[in-house]
Amino acid sequence: MNPADLPPELGRPAEALLASVRAIAQGPLAAQAQAIDRGAYPADVLRQLAAAGAMSAHLAQPDGTPGDYGLAIRAMAEASRVCGATGFMMWCQAVAGLYLQASGNPALVGDRLARHVGGQTLGGTGLSNPMKSFAQIEALLLKATPVEGGYLVNGTLPWVSNLAADHYFGAIAAVQAPGEGAGREVMFMLRCDAPGITLKACPAFSGMEGTGTYSVHCKDLFVGAGDTVADPARPFIARVRGGFVLLQCGIAAGVIQGAIDSMWAVEGQLGHVNQFLEDRPADLQAELDGLLARVMALAETPWDTTTDYFIDVLDARAHGAELALRAANSALLHQGARGYLMQSEVQRRVREAQFVAIVTPAIKHLRKEIARLSAEEMPA
Ligand SMILES: Cc1cc2nc3c(=O)[nH]c(=O)nc-3n(C[C@H](O)[C@H](O)[C@H](O)COP(=O)(O)OP(=O)(O)OC[C@H]3O[C@@H](n4cnc5c(N)ncnc54)[C@H](O)[C@@H]3O)c2cc1C
């Protein structure tokens, strides 16, 4: 969507926000993209992006103006076009903000949310395991035992990103209670510096090394009312799941656009032979523009809890992942040996696209959910 298509009151700030994000992406972020790929966590760039409003455009504004999911997705795409890992961390920060605000918990909104929005504090989301658990792919890894004033949480999450010693993230644990409480889950913000929490380094990944990804071990972590996002968790997840998945389309769109840019970069020199390849840049651009138009339409109603809407979101997200894989591979074929150099953004982007395809919801998870929800929708 062109900023000029936005309502006048949103058009100008949106344009300014995107210009700021583009300047950060093409300046300090581009300069660090290789180092991030090798493991440098870009806290400064993330703070700059937060201060520019890039990870909070989807949140309701203090004056009551509703959030703009389309703008948040376009901001994420601007950064992901340069560095997919940073785009992913923007998504982590964006959904953590969504959890804080949508919780309605006075202890999580107000000052805590304001510091998150401004980038003074950073955080993420550990919902891959619960999302897979709700889709009957795996069991919940965290268990919460009710105690006076809250819960004691135990268990380990194998991978959570955008973390450091003083960060936090949204997590869900299965409540271990007989009778009425049985089968319920509780959602909370887990503070990495809380007693009982240990962050452990993960084995080396093939990409995403600079994303501050750790395995998180919880030993009798106390979770009280001040950190509770939702209890029970499922009705909350039903409200935020559309926005959660839709925002990820920003990462896919940026990775795809970056791949198309790399194809055009060698067109003058190699177009005479690249014309024999499939997935040429103009074709991919047309497909990306179509996908983005669809995502922007879905972004107008992120709080729609109908099954039909969620199936559409899952389908757009799957299209984004599949197109990212195709575009990144095609960019490598277009660039040839120069794209295969270790320092080339083209081979880095192949690994970023693979991450878009395997991060929860992975392509296989998306297809399973679409099949399950579509079967539910079929008339008996
Ligand atoms: C770099 C990176 C960052 C991530 N960041 C986050 C995050 O911020 N938040 C979050 O919630 N999730 C995060 N994840 C997890 C991610 O979203 C997916 O859940 C994960 O990639 C696996 O998803 P999948 O659907 O392909 O499951 P699969 O890998 O197909 O299956 C998962 C199952 O395999 C088992 N398994 C996985 N790896 C191994 C192994 N090495 N040895 C033995 N068994 C194994 C698991 O126990 C699990 O039951 C991250 C993953 C990576 C690689």
The ligand as a MOL file (V3000), in Angstrom:
LIG
                    3D

  0  0  0     0  0            999 V3000
M  V30 BEGIN CTAB
M  V30 COUNTS 53 58 0 0 0
M  V30 BEGIN ATOM
M  V30 1 C 17.4130 -19.5800 15.4810 0
M  V30 2 C 16.0980 -19.9570 16.0960 0
M  V30 3 C 15.4010 -19.0270 16.8420 0
M  V30 4 C 14.1940 -19.3770 17.4380 0
M  V30 5 N 13.5410 -18.4390 18.1970 0
M  V30 6 C 12.4210 -18.7900 18.8400 0
M  V30 7 C 11.7360 -17.8460 19.6780 0
M  V30 8 O 12.1300 -16.6990 19.8030 0
M  V30 9 N 10.6410 -18.2710 20.3410 0
M  V30 10 C 10.1550 -19.5310 20.2180 0
M  V30 11 O 9.1540 -19.8520 20.8600 0
M  V30 12 N 10.7410 -20.4290 19.3840 0
M  V30 13 C 11.8580 -20.0850 18.7030 0
M  V30 14 N 12.4640 -20.9990 17.8770 0
M  V30 15 C 11.8180 -22.2790 17.6290 0
M  V30 16 C 11.1380 -22.2880 16.2570 0
M  V30 17 O 10.0700 -21.3770 16.2060 0
M  V30 18 C 10.5920 -23.6640 15.9120 0
M  V30 19 O 9.7940 -24.1340 16.9400 0
M  V30 20 C 11.7030 -24.6340 15.6750 0
M  V30 21 O 12.4800 -24.1310 14.6120 0
M  V30 22 C 11.2020 -26.0420 15.3480 0
M  V30 23 O 9.9900 -25.9710 14.7030 0
M  V30 24 P 9.3890 -27.1330 13.8090 0
M  V30 25 O 7.9410 -26.8320 13.6880 0
M  V30 26 O 10.1560 -27.2710 12.5480 0
M  V30 27 O 9.5410 -28.4110 14.6870 0
M  V30 28 P 10.4760 -29.6770 14.4340 0
M  V30 29 O 11.9160 -29.2590 14.5370 0
M  V30 30 O 10.0390 -30.3920 13.2380 0
M  V30 31 O 10.0870 -30.5660 15.6520 0
M  V30 32 C 10.3390 -30.1460 16.9160 0
M  V30 33 C 10.4970 -31.4170 17.7740 0
M  V30 34 O 11.7780 -31.9830 17.5380 0
M  V30 35 C 12.5320 -32.0090 18.7060 0
M  V30 36 N 13.8810 -31.5050 18.3950 0
M  V30 37 C 14.1860 -30.3280 17.8400 0
M  V30 38 N 15.5210 -30.1920 17.7390 0
M  V30 39 C 16.0630 -31.3180 18.2100 0
M  V30 40 C 17.3810 -31.7820 18.3670 0
M  V30 41 N 18.4470 -31.0470 18.0430 0
M  V30 42 N 17.5560 -33.0130 18.8880 0
M  V30 43 C 16.5060 -33.7570 19.2350 0
M  V30 44 N 15.2320 -33.3640 19.1230 0
M  V30 45 C 15.0080 -32.1720 18.6260 0
M  V30 46 C 11.8330 -31.0910 19.6720 0
M  V30 47 O 11.8950 -31.5750 20.9870 0
M  V30 48 C 10.3910 -31.0490 19.1930 0
M  V30 49 O 9.5770 -31.9510 19.8580 0
M  V30 50 C 13.6730 -20.6740 17.2690 0
M  V30 51 C 14.3660 -21.6180 16.4840 0
M  V30 52 C 15.5620 -21.2620 15.9090 0
M  V30 53 C 16.2800 -22.2900 15.0800 0
M  V30 END ATOM
M  V30 BEGIN BOND
M  V30 1 1 1 2
M  V30 2 1 2 3
M  V30 3 2 2 52
M  V30 4 2 3 4
M  V30 5 1 4 5
M  V30 6 1 4 50
M  V30 7 2 5 6
M  V30 8 1 6 7
M  V30 9 1 6 13
M  V30 10 2 7 8
M  V30 11 1 7 9
M  V30 12 1 9 10
M  V30 13 2 10 11
M  V30 14 1 10 12
M  V30 15 2 12 13
M  V30 16 1 13 14
M  V30 17 1 14 15
M  V30 18 1 14 50
M  V30 19 1 15 16
M  V30 20 1 16 17
M  V30 21 1 16 18
M  V30 22 1 18 19
M  V30 23 1 18 20
M  V30 24 1 20 21
M  V30 25 1 20 22
M  V30 26 1 22 23
M  V30 27 1 23 24
M  V30 28 2 24 25
M  V30 29 1 24 26
M  V30 30 1 24 27
M  V30 31 1 27 28
M  V30 32 2 28 29
M  V30 33 1 28 30
M  V30 34 1 28 31
M  V30 35 1 31 32
M  V30 36 1 32 33
M  V30 37 1 33 34
M  V30 38 1 33 48
M  V30 39 1 34 35
M  V30 40 1 35 36
M  V30 41 1 35 46
M  V30 42 1 36 37
M  V30 43 1 36 45
M  V30 44 2 37 38
M  V30 45 1 38 39
M  V30 46 1 39 40
M  V30 47 2 39 45
M  V30 48 1 40 41
M  V30 49 2 40 42
M  V30 50 1 42 43
M  V30 51 2 43 44
M  V30 52 1 44 45
M  V30 53 1 46 47
M  V30 54 1 46 48
M  V30 55 1 48 49
M  V30 56 2 50 51
M  V30 57 1 51 52
M  V30 58 1 52 53
M  V30 END BOND
M  V30 END CTAB
M  END
